[in-house]
């Protein structure tokens, strides 16, 4: 089957080989494959395709820095104190946290975990990176240091590291995922008259098209347990196995600390009652894109995160909104400080004055209950 330019070569090859692919494989290749959205330069930011909280300005990073200090102190001020920023994108949050100079900085090993090679290539442009082997020196099986390999100097942080995947070492600290899980590939199920079907993607005359096949027994049983008979034929729901696996892995990595997920969240039964186009969305150039099957690799493809599916892995210790979480971290006091600095330095008009003034607009965006402020914040403690 010949591919067309709009279909990434690897995706076309997989479909040619197997006839069709599950929707989660389609989504993963469309986003992270060699010709996927993020490898083609898709990214967050004002010059990118969508705006995340870190991209509104440095205020979000300053508040995350406060959160890191809270956890660091709760853990007894360990050194190293490791933060895994998963789905770090171009590194905007890391830069803001470093700039905020939290109290934990001397102990901090901050790891930018980003699958996209194109995104990782941006990290050294504005961050002074430490080699992974220096931040995570090898150990003997008995836990002793390997002779000739120096352990990281204590109190000499922050150490910033860029990795393609989570480090395979236990850590004490925070696993932080801001708008990550909505990009983790999801399976799609559809209620059939006599059970459940699964959405797969094939090519018809070179154009991505859906095909429905009977869902496997495990997926059907899960869907029955989750929504029962409350949805009619044709209703769809996301089966977020990938997000659940990610959470399980993150919890296993932590010796002590927190897993914090910030994303737009809902529940599976609620999504099953809504049109699929409301919770399975695409973005390009700060605007809604087309169908998820349009131009794979050329638009972001995102799915609302089902908090109930994450809770099935382990119930979170805290669930709140971004607006409430940031209020608890003192966003109002930082905004008032910004107003004071602007009042004192407006006549100078220097960078400090401009940055202080921008806090007001940043806070409005971060707290907007019709936007970022409504995002769910889920915290697990280990």
ZAGU-842436 format. One record per atom (N, C-alpha, C): z, y, x; residue in three letters. Coordinates in steps of 0.001 Angstrom, whole numbers, plus 500000, padded with zeros to 6 digits. Layout:
# ZAGU-842436
ZYXala
...
END
This chain:
# ZAGU-842436
500000498808500850unk
500000500000500000unk
500000501240500884unk
499053502108500694unk
498973503312501510unk
499998504334501034unk
500617504990501995unk
501581506025501656unk
500864507355501500unk
501544508308500914unk
501034509669500802unk
501979510559501586unk
501542511765501974unk
502369512606502834unk
503751512907502268unk
503876512942500930unk
505152513306500332unk
506195512200500449unk
505795510991500823unk
506720509863500899unk
507011509552502363unk
508283509642502795unk
508609509300504179unk
508102507916504546unk
507602507777505766unk
506947506538506189unk
507872505337506083unk
509134505496506484unk
510048504349506441unk
510309503914505006unk
510438504870504102unk
510630504541502693unk
509414503806502150unk
508229504299502446unk
507007503644501979unk
506902502234502535unk
507280502058503802unk
507206500731504416unk
508183499766503762unk
509389500242503443unk
510380499379502787unk
509888498957501404unk
509310499885500672unk
508817499551499338unk
507627498606499433unk
506761498826500405unk
505619497931500569unk
506093496516500894unk
507155496412501671unk
507643495090502075unk
508343494368500938unk
509170495105500164unk
510012494455499161unk
509560494710497727unk
508567495539497531unk
508101495847496186unk
508829497019495567unk
510128497114495823unk
510940498231495343unk
512235498250496143unk
512953499355496073unk
514262499465496727unk
515265499961495702unk
516528499585495897unk
517567500118495029unk
517643501630495196unk
518166502311494171unk
518217503766494231unk
519067504251495394unk
520147503545495736unk
520980504012496846unk
520215503970498167unk
519370502965498360unk
518567502926499582unk
517541504052499572unk
516949504288498417unk
516005505401498288unk
516683506719498649unk
517869506965498087unk
518582508212498349unk
518928508350499827unk
519401507273500435unk
519802507331501837unk
518614507654502740unk
517481507001502497unk
516296507270503314unk
515738508670503050unk
515801509107501793unk
515299510438501462unk
516126511534502128unk
517415511260502359unk
518285512256502976unk
518379512101504488unk
518578510857504951unk
518961510640506348unk
517970509803507150unk
516880509360506539unk
515882508607507278unk
515186509476508315unk
514339508867509154unk
513643509635510201unk
512853510823509662unk
512342510693508433unk
511618511797507803unk
512404512354506619unk
513731512162506655unk
514567512590505546unk
514849514086505550unk
515477514513504488unk
515744515931504256unk
516478516582505421unk
517534515934505907unk
518332516560506963unk
517644516508508318unk
516802515505508538unk
516064515470509801unk
514908516464509808unk
514469516860508636unk
513393517858508546unk
513921519286508594unk
515217519437508748unk
515785520778508864unk
516549521246507658unk
516684520422506613unk
517503520800505474unk
518950520982505904unk
519607522006505379unk
520970522277505824unk
521658523233504864unk
522987523301505018unk
523765524297504300unk
523646525636505010unk
523967526706504273unk
523974528029504877unk
523118529008504104unk
523327530272504368unk
522575531302503647unk
521087531233503959unk
520754530709505132unk
519346530527505480unk
518885529105505209unk
519747528314504605unk
519421526924504351unk
519032526684502907unk
519540525562502360unk
519115525144501026unk
520216525207499980unk
521463525288500416unk
522594525359499499unk
523767525957500258unk
524742526457499522unk
525881527130500134unk
527145526318499881unk
527837525944500947unk
529116525249500842unk
530238526234501157unk
531471525812500930unk
532607526713501160unk
532662527256502588unk
532488526428503627unk
532523526989504982unk
531452528041505224unk
530322527940504507unk
529211528858504739unk
529395530202504037unk
530423530336503193unk
530664531633502559unk
531190532647503559unk
531778532167504663unk
532367533028505675unk
533562532339506309unk
534249533007507242unk
535325532355508000unk
536626532152507238unk
536760532719506041unk
538026532614505311unk
538381531170505007unk
537419530377504573unk
537703528979504247unk
538232528250505477unk
537612528465506627unk
538072527825507850unk
539475528249508236unk
539809529522508004unk
541160529993508303unk
542192529287507433unk
541843529020506186unk
542756528319505284unk
542848526838505630unk
541730526230506015unk
541780524846506484unk
542669524753507718unk
542604525749508595unk
543464525770509779unk
544935525766509376unk
545281526499508333unk
546662526485507841unk
547041525092507342unk
546116524457506647unk
546381523098506164unk
546603522153507335unk
545791522261508375unk
545951521394509543unk
547316521600510186unk
547760522836510254unk
549092523098510809unk
550183522440509965unk
550033522494508643unk
551015521853507765unk
551112520358508055unk
549971519701508145unk
549967518258508391unk
550512517960509785unk
550099518729510767unk
550556518535512149unk
552077518588512227unk
552666519572511578unk
554125519694511593unk
554778518552510822unk
554186518164509695unk
554729517039508923unk
554744515755509743unk
553773515595510638unk
553672514384511456unk
554520514455512720unk
555234515566512914unk
556055515685514110unk
555329516286515296unk
554265517052515042unk
553485517740516073unk
552952516788517148unk
552188515771516732unk
551643514826517719unk
550595515480518614unk
550460514951519812unk
549421515370520752unk
548869514101521405unk
547620513722521121unk
546625514508520392unk
546813514449518880unk
546365515504518242unk
546284515599516792unk
544796515641516471unk
544296514596515814unk
542851514416515658unk
542398514789514254unk
541394515617514181unk
540767515987512915unk
539336515473512935unk
538997514662511950unk
537642514150511807unk
536971514923510674unk
536091515831511034unk
535338516644510077unk
534054515879509771unk
534077515097508685unk
532993514158508410unk
531953514834507513unk
530703514772507957unk
529663515545507299unk
529739516985507768unk
529887517150509089unk
530157518470509667unk
528973519411509599unk
527776518896509300unk
526606519759509229unk
526384520494510533unk
526058521782510475unk
525779522529511709unk
527022522921512490unk
528218522631511957unk
529452522933512681unk
530110524235512288unk
529763524770511134unk
530305526060510707unk
531811526008510509unk
532316524941509888unk
533756524837509665unk
534504524725510989unk
533990523921511907unk
534642523766513211unk
534766525113513913unk
533713525895513866unk
533728527204514518unk
534787528107513894unk
534899528072512561unk
535870528926511876unk
537299528481512157unk
537529527172512188unk
538872526669512492unk
539265527054513914unk
538355526880514855unk
538651527251516243unk
538957528744516344unk
538179529543515645unk
538382530996515665unk
539735531376515077unk
540215530626514087unk
541499530925513452unk
542683530642514364unk
542478529865515432unk
543520529564516422unk
544804529056515772unk
544746527912515074unk
545961527379514453unk
546997526988515501unk
548245526838515061unk
549328526472515978unk
549080525128516640unk
548335524247515969unk
548071522908516501unk
546960522894517541unk
546396524046517877unk
545216524088518748unk
545424523367520065unk
546587523532520683unk
546826522906521974unk
546771521400521934unk
547068520822520773unk
547053519368520613unk
545786518863519948unk
544923519769519537unk
543831519422518621unk
542638518767519310unk
542259517601518793unk
540955517005519077unk
540168517066517775unk
539162517916517740unk
538393518163516519unk
537039517481516670unk
536796516494515807unk
535590515674515923unk
534630516024514792unk
533467516524515159unk
532416516792514183unk
531609515510514017unk
531722514881512863unk
531004513638512588unk
529809513978511703unk
528613513767512222unk
527403514147511499unk
526292513140511776unk
525796512488510713unk
524736511482510858unk
523439512069511365unk
523110513257510917unk
521803513841511209unk
521723514314512656unk
520760513761513389unk
520557514196514773unk
520146515664514827unk
519364516102513852unk
518934517500513830unk
520125518434513653unk
521085518031512816unk
522288518842512628unk
523172518809513873unk
523316517625514478unk
524156517523515683unk
523597518367516822unk
522287518505516871unk
521674519305517933unk
522094520767517856unk
522595521203516706unk
523046522582516555unk
524448522797517115unk
525236521733517250unk
526640521890517646unk
526813522578518996unk
526124522139520053unk
526363522787521351unk
525841524214521444unk
525111524662520451unk
524599526031520501unk
525706527059520289unk
526776526656519576unk
527838527633519323unk
529240527054519500unk
529320525846520060unk
530614525222520306unk
530631524641521713unk
531756524780522393unk
531937524168523713unk
532457522754523497unk
531592521770523709unk
531910520389523367unk
532508519638524548unk
533391518698524207unk
533969517763525168unk
533253516429525025unk
532986515764526131unk
532340514451526076unk
533254513465525355unk
532691512598524500unk
533522511651523749unk
534415510795524636unk
533898510356525798unk
534700509479526649unk
535899510203527244unk
535851511532527292unk
537002512290527760unk
538021512498526650unk
537538512618525431unk
538449512813524303unk
539056511504523827unk
538289510411523964unk
538752509092523527unk
538591508110524679unk
539451508173525704unk
539310507262526841unk
539564505829526419unk
538885504848527041unk
539076503443526670unk
540464502950527048unk
540913501937526315unk
542199501311526588unk
542013499820526766unk
542960499198527494unk
543014497750527524unk
543389497242526136unk
543185495957525911unk
543558495365524634unk
545046495515524352unk
545862495629525423unk
547302495764525228unk
547723497213524998unk
546717498119524920unk
547019499511524636unk
547231500368525854unk
547258499769527054unk
547446500534528281unk
546152501256528666unk
546299502384529348unk
545127503124529801unk
544341502321530828unk
543029502507530832unk
542174501855531815unk
542308502595533146unk
542578501899534250unk
542706502566535544unk
541450503360535886unk
541661504553536432unk
540542505381536860unk
539940506231535762unk
540429506063534520unk
539934506876533407unk
541072507771532941unk
540909509049533098unk
541983509983532788unk
542129510166531283unk
543387510161530832unk
543665510474529436unk
543532511982529235unk
543248512426528013unk
543141513862527774unk
544447514566528137unk
544343515725528778unk
545533516494529114unk
546205516964527837unk
547508516754527761unk
548245517203526587unk
548406518722526643unk
548352519311525460unk
548510520748525385unk
547325521548525867unk
546183520894526087unk
545010521583526633unk
543882521695525606unk
544214521508524341unk
543194521631523323unk
542846523092523042unk
541946523340522112unk
541265522315521316unk
540107521662522070unk
539951520361521837unk
538814519606522354unk
537875519345521184unk
536641519765521295unk
535655519585520230unk
534648518532520654unk
534436517561519774unk
533582516418520071unk
532562516269518949unk
531326515931519286unk
530272515713518294unk
529853514252518326unk
529938513576517170unk
529604512155517068unk
528701511910515865unk
527941510818515937unk
527066510434514832unk
527804509646513763unk
528942509052514116unk
529702508251513162unk
531175508334513491unk
531998507835512595unk
533438507874512806unk
533809507121514076unk
534721507653514877unk
535150506933516080unk
535894505663515693unk
535700504621516464unk
536321503334516145unk
537657503201516863unk
538483504210516726unk
539820504202517313unk
540792504723516262unk
542011504202516232unk
543001504722515285unk
543422506134515672unk
543680506965514688unk
544020508358514958unk
545236508775514131unk
545892509810514618unk
546948510505513884unk
546417511901513596unk
546256512202512325unk
545697513503511999unk
545116513563510609unk
543915514122510497unk
543287514390509203unk
541841513922509230unk
541444513209508181unk
540031512930507922unk
539626513861506787unk
538726514788507085unk
538378515852506150unk
536918515706505747unk
536676515645504448unk
535309515482503940unk
535033516564502907unk
534359517615503325unk
533986518690502416unk
532531518515502003unk
532310518269500732unk
530964518037500192unk
530201516995501006unk
530883515914501300unk
530252514769501970unk
529865513701500968unk
530819513308500116unk
530620512108499302unk
529540512281498246unk
529224513516497867unk
528132513698496905unk
526780513341497512unk
526720513256498847unk
525491512839499530unk
525515511377499945unk
526639510692499747unk
526691509266500070unk
525927508514498986unk
524997507685499400unk
524060507059498462unk
524779506254497385unk
524280506363496158unk
524887505690495013unk
523871504778494324unk
524359503691493785unk
523526502870492913unk
523506503502491525unk
522450503227490768unk
522322503744489410unk
522178502582488439unk
523048502552487439unk
522992501525486401unk
522628502162485067unk
521963501382484220unk
521571501863482897unk
521935500817481855unk
522560501292480774unk
522929500386479683unk
521664499849479015unk
521588498535478916unk
520487497861478228unk
521013497302476905unk
520135496933475981unk
520605496387474704unk
521491495159474869unk
521252494389475934unk
522004493146476101unk
522770493097477422unk
523137494261477963unk
523879494255479223unk
523602495503480037unk
523302495293481331unk
523077496421482226unk
521856496175483100unk
521077497221483279unk
519968497204484228unk
520332498061485435unk
519588497867486522unk
519758498713487701unk
518445499418487994unk
518554500687488387unk
517376501487488716unk
516944501182490147unk
515692500826490297unk
515067500679491601unk
513878501633491666unk
513370501841492856unk
512258502776493053unk
511102502032493699unk
509925502204493126unk
508703501625493675unk
507680502746493860unk
506490502402494283unk
505397503366494389unk
504268502934493467unk
503821503842492638unk
502677503610491761unk
501604504618492151unk
500510504102492705unk
499459504970493239unk
500027505966494250unk
500988505479495050unk
501574506307496098unk
502642507269495642unk
502998507229494364unk
503984508159493813unk
505271507399493498unk
506448507874493946unk
507707507199493618unk
507910507113492111unk
508254505922491646unk
508438505681490218unk
509596504719490020unk
510274504856488898unk
511396503977488590unk
510915502637488063unk
511717501614488339unk
511553500316487713unk
512950499784487434unk
513150499209486254unk
514451498668485873unk
514450497162486040unk
515532496642486626unk
515713495198486771unk
517116494867486279unk
517371493639485828unk
518726493283485407unk
519723493477486549unk
520842494119486255unk
521875494327487268unk
522521492997487629unk
523014492890488854unk
523690491659489257unk
525013491525488512unk
525583490330488544unk
526787490048487760unk
527951490953488143unk
528122491205489450unk
529250492025489890unk
529123493457489377unk
527928494017489472unk
527722495384488999unk
527885495468487483unk
527375494468486772unk
527506494463485313unk
528962494364484891unk
529713493504485567unk
531133493354485240unk
531885494651485518unk
531556495303486631unk
532200496579486943unk
531897497610485858unk
530645497709485442unk
530268498687484424unk
530972498405483104unk
531081497131482733unk
531781496781481494unk
533249497189481562unk
533880496958482708unk
535288497337482865unk
535464498850482824unk
534473499558483337unk
534622501002483523unk
534330501793482260unk
533279501429481531unk
532916502201480337unk
532878501360479073unk
532934500037479205unk
532963499176478030unk
531781499392477110unk
532070499459475821unk
531018499644474817unk
530920501090474350unk
531480502011475142unk
531541503406474712unk
530241504167474922unk
529245503527475521unk
527975504220475750unk
526846503420475118unk
525831504146474683unk
524712503501474029unk
523620503104474995unk
522653502380474475unk
521526501933475278unk
520817503134475894unk
520509503017477185unk
519841504096477905unk
520776504991478689unk
522082504903478422unk
523039505719479176unk
523084505253480633unk
523266506200481534unk
523296505871482960unk
524631506264483580unk
524973505568484655unk
526173505903485397unk
525989505553486862unk
526650506303487752unk
526555506017489181unk
527583504968489588unk
527157504017490379unk
528043502989490925unk
528203503330492400unk
529304504004492737unk
529452504632494046unk
530172503721495041unk
529534502597495319unk
530077501656496297unk
530194502291497678unk
529211503091498053unk
529211503696499382unk
530381504634499581unk
530684505450498580unk
531819506364498681unk
533130505594498770unk
533234504511498008unk
534447503690498062unk
534615503053499437unk
533513502563500012unk
533582501987501362unk
534008503038502376unk
533468504227502225unk
533821505297503155unk
535325505583503102unk
535869505702501902unk
537300505990501762unk
538142504876502357unk
537747503643502096unk
538490502500502644unk
538526502571504171unk
537388502867504764unk
537300502962506221unk
538144504116506742unk
538080505261506084unk
538855506425506520unk
540349506132506492unk
540816505469505452unk
542236505130505354unk
542643504141506437unk
541749503217506763unk
542054502231507800unk
542140502865509180unk
541394503946509411unk
541398504607510718unk
542705505330511001unk
543373505792509961unk
544547506630510141unk
545790505803510445unk
546420506083511577unk
547761505554511826unk
548766506332511000unk
548548507623510921unk
549385508514510117unk
548594509789509881unk
548756510355508698unk
548053511599508424unk
547545511693507005unk
546421512368506831unk
545866512638505512unk
544357512386505505unk
543884511920504374unk
542452511960504056unk
542303513006502965unk
541447513985503188unk
541255515047502215unk
539780515115501842unk
539505514987500552unk
538142515053500017unk
538031516288499136unk
537035517117499410unk
536744518289498588unk
535300518153498115unk
535108518126496803unk
533759517917496277unk
533763518203494788unk
532570518278494200unk
532548518384492746unk
532729516985492186unk
533735516855491337unk
534178515545490874unk
534152515465489353unk
534116514224488893unk
534179513918487472unk
534717512497487366unk
534622511896486194unk
534950510482486028unk
533702509742485578unk
533671508457485844unk
532503507661485463unk
532252507699483958unk
533275507488483100unk
533011507559481660unk
532465508917481223unk
532951509994481852unk
532454511322481480unk
530984511476481856unk
530608510999483036unk
529204511112483447unk
528302510268482563unk
528793509122482119unk
527980508243481275unk
527638508897479941unk
528427509890479540unk
528173510585478280unk
527255511794478453unk
526945512139479700unk
526125513322479970unk
524715512921480382unk
523731513786480169unk
522379513498480669unk
522401513355482182unk
521656512399482691unk
521700512110484120unk
521287513317484953unk
520413514152484434unk
519972515322485180unk
521054516354485414unk
522170516246484677unk
523271517179484884unk
524135516795486077unk
524183515504486422unk
525077515089487510unk
524342514461488696unk
523076514172488539unk
522223513739489649unk
521230514871489880unk
521492515676490923unk
520775516939491059unk
520072517040492415unk
519107517931492468unk
518403518219493720unk
518450519722493976unk
518383520073495271unk
518401521485495661unk
517423521713496804unk
516814522875496772unk
515930523275497859unk
515836524799497844unk
516086525418499008unk
515978526866499099unk
516892527606498147unk
518139527121497983unk
519156527744497128unk
518772527741495654unk
517921526822495259unk
517546526684493855unk
517516525208493507unk
517640524931492219unk
517526523550491786unk
516127523043492090unk
516063521797492595unk
514782521188492891unk
514226520467491676unk
513306519555491934unk
512687518815490850unk
513397517507490588unk
512676516555490048unk
513206515218489807unk
513647514596491128unk
514662513725491106unk
515069513038492337unk
513935512261492996unk
512915511909492221unk
511792511169492786unk
510680512080493296unk
510820513380493087unk
509814514319493583unk
510022514573495074unk
508968514508495843unk
508978514934497248unk
510195514437498007unk
510418513113498073unk
511574512613498821unk
511526513070500273unk
512678513508500759unk
512758514030502111unk
512598515536502187unk
512236516165501074unk
512006517607501084unk
512994518373500220unk
513993517681499666unk
515012518346498872unk
516319517570498985unk
517419518302498830unk
518733517669498835unk
518888516863497553unk
519590515750497656unk
519771514836496527unk
521256514515496439unk
521899514951495376unk
523351514933495314unk
523834514402493971unk
524981513730493985unk
525547513107492788unk
527017513496492683unk
527461513890491506unk
528877514207491327unk
529729513000491708unk
530866513279492323unk
531732512228492849unk
532692511762491758unk
532725510458491543unk
533587509880490507unk
534979509644491078unk
535916510500490688unk
537272510401491221unk
537930509079490850unk
537575508529489691unk
538183507263489278unk
537741506112490172unk
536511506171490687unk
536053505106491579unk
536752505190492934unk
537070506408493396unk
537852506550494620unk
539286506088494390unk
539847506426493243unk
541223506028492942unk
541364504520492837unk
540268503822492520unk
540321502359492462unk
540529501756493846unk
540145502483494897unk
540412502037496268unk
541886502226496573unk
542378503424496336unk
543798503748496453unk
544021505044495699unk
545062505087494898unk
545327506292494119unk
545675507451495051unk
545063508611494871unk
545416509752495718unk
546832510226495429unk
547465510786496447unk
548811511322496278unk
548788512684495597unk
547659513363495711unk
547546514675495084unk
546118514888494631unk
545978515436493422unk
544676515824492889unk
544811517222492310unk
543961518121492765unk
544022519492492281unk
542625520094492357unk
542522521384492144unk
541243522080492280unk
541229522867493585unk
540035523227494025unk
539958524018495247unk
540672525351495070unk
540536525966493904unk
541193527254493681unk
542703527125493832unk
543284526083493235unk
544733525892493331unk
545151525529494750unk
544349524699495419unk
544669524290496794unk
544676525494497730unk
543663526334497622unk
543590527508498486unk
544681528520498151unk
545046528602496877unk
546154529491496513unk
547440529035497192unk
547654527716497223unk
548838527182497880unk
548853527418499376unk
547682527594499962unk
547583527852501400unk
547656529339501732unk
547773530177500698unk
547974531602500942unk
546721532440501003unk
545713532083500213unk
544483532875500256unk
544721534313499826unk
545628534521498870unk
545873535884498399unk
546415536770499516unk
547311536222500337unk
547879537029501422unk
546817537369502463unk
545910536437502731unk
544843536722503689unk
543895537794503159unk
543634537759501859unk
542770538780501271unk
543450540147501330unk
544756540176501041unk
545476541448501123unk
545490541976502548unk
545647541071503520unk
545558541493504922unk
544183542097505206unk
543152541471504640unk
541804541989504833unk
541647543383504254unk
542193543586503060unk
542114544922502453unk
542840545958503317unk
544002545565503853unk
544765546495504690unk
543985546851505961unk
543422545833506603unk
542667546082507837unk
541458546971507548unk
540779546698506441unk
539622547518506085unk
540044548972505849unk
541155549157505153unk
541637550516504880unk
541953551245506182unk
542534550503507141unk
542925551121508409unk
541742551369509331unk
540693550546509222unk
539614550597510214unk
538251550948509619unk
538217551252508336unk
536922551550507709unk
536215552708508402unk
536992553686508862unk
536377554848509512unk
535759554482510857unk
536221553340511430unk
535656552878512699unk
534394552061512441unk
534493551202511407unk
533341550383511039unk
533001549310512044unk
534018548827512780unk
533760547790513780unk
533708546417513127unk
533492545381513947unk
533365544027513410unk
534631543577512708unk
535792543964513228unk
537053543578512592unk
537143544157511187unk
536706545396511028unk
536745546025509711unk
535782545353508745unk
534580545087509214unk
533578544448508353unk
534025543047507950unk
534585542279508910unk
535058540928508606unk
536194540969507603unk
537086541937507750unk
538204542055506815unk
537706542371505409unk
536727543261505327unk
536186543613504012unk
535506542415503354unk
534844541585504155unk
534100540456503590unk
535023539416502964unk
536301539427503352unk
537222538431502799unk
537293538492501279unk
537188539685500732unk
537282539827499281unk
536157539059498600unk
534934539265499064unk
533800538548498483unk
533868537059498732unk
534314536665499922unk
534456535238500226unk
535457534595499277unk
536591535266499065unk
537626534715498189unk
537113534557496766unk
536356535529496297unk
535811535429494938unk
534941534189494798unk
534121533913495807unk
533261532728495755unk
534080531449495835unk
535068531416496713unk
535857530200496915unk
536725529865495714unk
537133530887494954unk
538042530683493822unk
537328530645492481unk
536032530843492467unk
535256530914491225unk
535415529624490420unk
536017529723489247unk
536273528527488439unk
535012527971487792unk
533908528690487897unk
532623528155487446unk
531789527662488623unk
532382527653489800unk
531664527236490997unk
532568526488491949unk
532677526992493187unk
533427526288494222unk
534897526104493870unk
535477527056493167unk
536896526950492825unk
537222525787491925unk
536225525296491186unk
536443524164490280unk
536311522821490979unk
535907522814492241unk
535772521548492962unk
537099520797492956unk
537000519474492970unk
538195518660493065unk
538665518540494505unk
539974518509494697unk
540592518261496000unk
541489517044495842unk
541173515985496564unk
541927514732496494unk
542521514448497865unk
543823514159497895unk
544511513926499159unk
545214512577499136unk
544981511816500207unk
545668510543500421unk
546543510682501659unk
547756510144501604unk
548685510231502728unk
548927508842503305unk
548945508785504608unk
549176507517505309unk
550399507684506198unk
END
